[in-house]
Amino acid sequence: MPGRVEGKVAFITGAARGQGRSHAIRLAQEGADIIAIDLCKQVDTVPYPMATPDDLAQTVKEVEAFDRRIIATEADVRDFAALKAAVDEGVAQLGRLDIVSANAGISSIGGPSEEMPEQQWRDMIDINLTGVWHTVKAAIPHLKAGGRGGSIILTSSAAGLMAYPNVSHYVSAKHGVVGLMRTLALELAPDMIRVNSLHPTQVNTPMIMNEPTFKLFAPDNPNPTIEDFTPISQSMNALPIPWVDPVDISNALLFLASDEGRYITGVTLPIDAGAVIK
């Protein structure tokens, strides 16, 4: 039985681990070939270890296990020329482009807005907002050239629909993604290219499961553990769970990328255990 995205090609940023790897695997399971990029280097203002070349190689291995093709490149979403070169080469090898997952993102502990270092703000906006714009800017010509429409899915956050204190840089970037999504949905509708955004609550990935993030949510605890973080995280959701798994986000992305979502565009889709209504 054909997969839900059989024969299609997906471009995924931040694909070395976490949600990006999960998206690559889930789409490959349903028949897609993958163009994958990741920075695979550390950003100075990010307090947790970021993905490595070995992580990206593991994504390649897991996609190929489903007998799908994958073109993986180390590239920075802040560098439009490098991003364009990666997607151009991927399309040249795989023959088409149908799905875009602008997933790459970082988290960092900002603190009160008036005390936030300028570089921390700049890195967040450059990666989590400008990087998303770069991703779609590089991909749109290929989607249009295909003449088959397409699906662009931007990864935002529950923080793209509501505010949280002490992370104004993150909240601003993720709200900005929503504005970009809605504008693109109107601009690209004549070409049957749909644009939507995903809004997860906490997701069980290395970006969340680290001590600096635990400290953000438990600032009065000098050495918070995952056991300390769990009830705090659960209190933010309406459903009695502390976080969701990457595949939960990937399943939503698959739906929007497939023909099942063929007339859905301009939508902010929470996968948030009810966080934004609590």
C-alpha positions as CSV (number, residue, x, y, z in Angstrom):
1,M,0.0,0.0,0.0
2,P,1.5,3.4,-1.0
3,G,2.6,5.7,1.8
4,R,0.9,9.0,2.5
5,V,3.7,11.0,0.9
6,E,4.9,8.4,-1.5
7,G,7.3,9.7,-4.2
8,K,7.5,13.2,-2.7
9,V,10.7,15.0,-1.5
10,A,10.9,16.9,1.8
11,F,13.4,19.5,2.8
12,I,13.9,19.5,6.6
13,T,16.1,21.9,8.6
14,G,17.5,21.0,12.0
15,A,17.4,17.3,10.9
16,A,20.3,15.9,12.9
17,R,18.2,15.1,16.0
18,G,15.1,15.9,18.0
19,Q,12.0,16.9,16.1
20,G,13.9,17.3,12.8
21,R,15.2,13.7,12.9
22,S,11.7,12.5,13.8
23,H,10.2,14.4,10.9
24,A,12.7,12.9,8.5
25,I,12.0,9.3,9.7
26,R,8.2,9.7,9.8
27,L,8.1,11.1,6.3
28,A,10.5,8.4,5.0
29,Q,8.3,5.8,6.6
30,E,5.5,7.1,4.4
31,G,7.5,7.1,1.2
32,A,9.3,10.5,1.0
33,D,12.9,11.2,0.1
34,I,14.7,13.7,2.3
35,I,16.9,16.8,1.9
36,A,18.3,17.3,5.4
37,I,20.4,20.1,6.8
38,D,21.7,20.9,10.2
39,L,24.3,23.3,11.6
40,C,26.1,20.5,13.6
41,K,28.1,23.1,15.5
42,Q,27.7,24.9,18.8
43,V,26.2,28.4,19.1
44,D,27.9,30.4,21.9
45,T,24.7,31.7,23.5
46,V,23.0,28.2,23.6
47,P,23.6,26.6,27.0
48,Y,23.1,23.0,26.1
49,P,25.2,20.8,23.7
50,M,23.9,21.1,20.1
51,A,23.8,18.5,17.4
52,T,27.0,17.0,15.9
53,P,28.0,15.6,12.5
54,D,27.5,12.1,14.1
55,D,23.9,13.0,14.9
56,L,23.3,14.0,11.3
57,A,24.9,10.7,10.1
58,Q,22.5,8.8,12.4
59,T,19.5,10.5,10.8
60,V,20.9,9.4,7.4
61,K,21.2,5.9,8.6
62,E,17.7,5.8,10.0
63,V,16.1,7.2,6.9
64,E,18.0,4.8,4.6
65,A,16.8,1.9,6.8
66,F,13.4,2.6,5.1
67,D,15.0,2.3,1.7
68,R,14.5,6.1,1.1
69,R,17.1,8.5,-0.4
70,I,18.5,11.3,1.7
71,I,20.9,14.1,0.9
72,A,22.3,15.5,4.1
73,T,24.4,18.7,4.4
74,E,25.9,20.7,7.2
75,A,24.6,24.2,6.7
76,D,23.5,27.2,8.8
77,V,20.0,28.6,8.4
78,R,21.5,32.0,9.1
79,D,23.6,31.7,5.8
80,F,21.1,32.0,3.0
81,A,23.7,31.2,0.3
82,A,24.7,27.9,2.0
83,L,21.0,27.0,2.6
84,K,20.2,27.7,-1.1
85,A,23.1,25.6,-2.3
86,A,22.0,22.7,-0.1
87,V,18.4,22.7,-1.3
88,D,19.5,23.3,-4.9
89,E,21.8,20.3,-4.8
90,G,19.2,18.2,-3.1
91,V,16.6,18.9,-5.7
92,A,19.1,18.3,-8.5
93,Q,19.8,14.8,-7.1
94,L,16.3,13.9,-6.0
95,G,14.4,15.5,-8.9
96,R,11.7,17.6,-7.1
97,L,10.5,19.3,-4.0
98,D,7.1,19.0,-2.4
99,I,7.4,19.5,1.4
100,V,9.3,22.0,3.5
101,S,9.8,21.6,7.2
102,A,11.4,24.8,8.6
103,N,12.2,23.2,11.9
104,A,15.7,24.4,12.9
105,G,15.7,26.3,16.2
106,I,17.4,27.0,19.4
107,S,16.5,27.8,23.0
108,S,18.4,29.8,25.5
109,I,17.9,31.3,28.9
110,G,17.1,35.0,28.5
111,G,16.1,36.4,31.8
112,P,14.3,39.7,32.2
113,S,14.1,41.6,28.9
114,E,16.0,44.6,30.2
115,E,18.9,42.4,31.2
116,M,19.1,40.1,28.2
117,P,22.5,40.3,26.3
118,E,22.2,41.7,22.8
119,Q,24.0,38.7,21.3
120,Q,21.5,36.3,22.9
121,W,18.6,38.2,21.4
122,R,20.3,38.4,18.0
123,D,21.2,34.7,17.8
124,M,17.6,33.8,18.7
125,I,16.0,36.0,16.1
126,D,18.6,35.1,13.4
127,I,18.0,31.4,13.8
128,N,14.4,31.0,14.9
129,L,12.9,33.6,12.7
130,T,15.3,34.8,10.0
131,G,16.4,31.2,9.5
132,V,12.8,30.1,8.9
133,W,12.5,32.9,6.2
134,H,15.7,31.8,4.6
135,T,14.5,28.2,4.5
136,V,11.3,29.1,2.6
137,K,13.0,31.7,0.5
138,A,15.4,29.0,-0.8
139,A,12.7,26.4,-1.3
140,I,9.8,28.4,-2.9
141,P,11.3,28.6,-6.4
142,H,11.6,24.8,-6.5
143,L,8.0,24.3,-5.3
144,K,6.7,26.7,-7.9
145,A,8.8,25.2,-10.6
146,G,7.3,21.8,-9.9
147,G,3.8,23.0,-10.7
148,R,2.3,20.5,-8.3
149,G,1.6,22.8,-5.3
150,G,3.2,21.8,-2.1
151,S,3.2,22.1,1.7
152,I,5.3,24.3,3.9
153,I,5.2,23.7,7.6
154,L,6.9,26.2,10.0
155,T,7.8,25.0,13.5
156,S,6.7,27.6,16.0
157,S,5.8,26.8,19.6
158,A,3.1,27.2,22.2
159,A,5.2,30.4,22.8
160,G,4.1,31.5,19.4
161,L,0.5,31.8,20.6
162,M,1.0,32.9,24.2
163,A,3.7,34.6,26.3
164,Y,6.1,33.2,28.9
165,P,8.3,35.4,31.2
166,N,12.0,35.6,30.8
167,V,12.2,34.4,27.3
168,S,11.1,37.4,25.3
169,H,13.6,36.6,22.5
170,Y,12.1,33.1,22.0
171,V,8.5,34.3,22.3
172,S,9.1,37.1,19.8
173,A,10.8,34.8,17.3
174,K,8.0,32.2,17.6
175,H,5.2,34.9,17.3
176,G,7.1,36.2,14.2
177,V,6.9,32.8,12.6
178,V,3.1,33.0,12.8
179,G,3.1,36.3,11.0
180,L,5.4,34.9,8.3
181,M,3.3,31.8,7.9
182,R,0.0,33.8,7.4
183,T,1.7,36.1,4.9
184,L,3.2,33.2,2.9
185,A,-0.1,31.4,3.0
186,L,-1.7,34.3,1.1
187,E,1.2,34.9,-1.2
188,L,1.6,31.2,-2.3
189,A,-2.1,30.2,-2.4
190,P,-2.4,30.9,-6.2
191,D,0.3,28.2,-6.7
192,M,-1.6,25.7,-4.5
193,I,1.3,25.9,-2.0
194,R,-0.1,25.6,1.5
195,V,1.6,27.1,4.6
196,N,0.9,26.2,8.2
197,S,2.6,26.3,11.5
198,L,3.0,23.8,14.3
199,H,2.9,24.8,18.0
200,P,4.2,22.2,20.4
201,T,4.3,22.3,24.1
202,Q,7.4,20.9,25.8
203,V,8.8,18.1,23.6
204,N,11.1,15.3,24.8
205,T,14.2,16.4,22.9
206,P,17.7,17.4,23.9
207,M,16.6,21.1,23.5
208,I,14.3,20.7,26.5
209,M,15.8,17.8,28.5
210,N,18.9,19.6,29.9
211,E,19.8,21.3,33.1
212,P,19.8,24.9,31.8
213,T,16.1,24.4,30.8
214,F,15.3,22.9,34.1
215,K,16.8,25.9,35.8
216,L,14.7,28.3,33.6
217,F,11.5,26.6,35.0
218,A,12.9,26.1,38.5
219,P,15.0,29.2,39.1
220,D,15.0,28.8,42.9
221,N,16.5,25.3,42.7
222,P,20.3,25.4,42.4
223,N,20.5,21.9,40.9
224,P,17.2,20.9,39.3
225,T,16.7,17.4,37.9
226,I,14.2,16.0,35.5
227,E,12.2,14.8,38.5
228,D,12.0,18.5,39.6
229,F,11.1,19.6,36.1
230,T,8.4,17.1,35.5
231,P,5.6,18.4,37.7
232,I,6.4,22.0,36.7
233,S,6.1,21.1,33.0
234,Q,2.9,19.1,33.6
235,S,1.3,22.0,35.4
236,M,1.6,24.0,32.1
237,N,-0.5,21.5,30.2
238,A,-4.3,20.9,30.5
239,L,-3.8,17.1,29.8
240,P,-2.1,15.4,32.7
241,I,1.2,14.8,30.9
242,P,4.5,16.7,31.3
243,W,5.6,16.7,27.6
244,V,4.9,15.1,24.3
245,D,7.2,13.0,22.1
246,P,8.8,14.1,18.8
247,V,6.7,11.6,16.9
248,D,3.5,13.5,18.1
249,I,4.7,16.6,16.2
250,S,5.8,14.5,13.2
251,N,2.4,12.9,12.9
252,A,0.8,16.4,12.7
253,L,3.4,17.5,10.2
254,L,2.7,14.4,8.1
255,F,-1.0,15.2,8.1
256,L,-0.4,18.7,6.9
257,A,2.2,17.5,4.3
258,S,-0.1,14.8,2.9
259,D,-3.2,15.0,0.6
260,E,-5.3,14.6,3.7
261,G,-4.5,18.3,4.5
262,R,-4.8,19.4,0.9
263,Y,-7.1,22.4,1.6
264,I,-5.6,23.4,4.9
265,T,-3.6,26.6,4.8
266,G,-2.9,29.5,7.1
267,V,-3.5,27.4,10.3
268,T,-1.8,27.5,13.6
269,L,-1.9,23.9,14.8
270,P,-1.2,23.3,18.5
271,I,0.2,19.9,19.6
272,D,0.3,21.2,23.1
273,A,-1.7,18.9,25.5
274,G,-4.0,22.0,26.0
275,A,-1.2,24.4,27.1
276,V,-2.5,27.4,25.1
277,I,-6.0,27.2,26.6
278,K,-4.9,26.7,30.2
